[in-house]
Amino acid sequence: MSIFEYDQEKHIRQEREEAWEEGHAEGQSSGLKLAETIFRLSREGKSIEEISAQCSLSEEQIRKLLGQAEE
């Protein structure tokens, strides 16, 4: 490729798309790990309050993930 064929806008757009895809994949991975932790703690008999404190999520978020109605 010669210097005359270089398209800076296209290059920047491609870099952004790649960065977004990497960030998206990383976010999915960390979300899955968090969900696994929540389900494991629930199976171990931890209360919603304990899971909430340990995972830094609201009790409402934990209940939604576990499919439980509010008590």
N, C-alpha and C positions, 0 to 999 in steps of 0.2 A: 504494500500500500504506500503510495506516495503521500507526501505532506499535503498535496492538493485535494486528496480524497478524504481526509480526516474531517469527520462531522462531530464537533464538540458536543452539540446538543444531543445527538444520538448516543454518544458515548456516556454522557451524564445520565441520560434516561436509562440506559442499560445498567449502569452502576447502581442506580436507585432501585431498579427492579430486583437485581440480585441481592442487594442489602435487605429489601423488604422480604424476599423469600426466605433468606437466612434468619431474619428476626422472627418471622411467622413460624418457621419450623422450631426455633428455639423456644418460643412462647408455648407452642403446643406441647413440647417435651416437658417443660417445667409445669404446665398445667396438669398433664397426665400424672406426673410424679406427686403433685399435691393431692390430686384425686385419689391416687393409690394410698397415700398416707391417711387421708380422711377415712376411707373405707376400712383400712387396717385398724385404725384406732376404734372405729365403730364396732368391728368384729371383736376387738379386745374388751369391749364393754365400757369404753369411755363415754362420758356424758357429752351432750351437745356443747355444754359450757366448756368442758375440758378440751374438746376438739377445737372449738372456736379460739380459745386462748393459745393453744399450741400452734395452730395454723394461721393465726392472724387474719381470720375471716369472721364475719358476723355470724351470729347464731342462725339468722334467717338464711344466709347463704349455705351454711352447713345442712340445714333442714331441707332446703331445695335440692341439694346434691344427693342427699340420702333418700329423697322422696318421702319425707315425713311431714305430716300436717303440724301446724303450730300447736303447742300444748298450752 
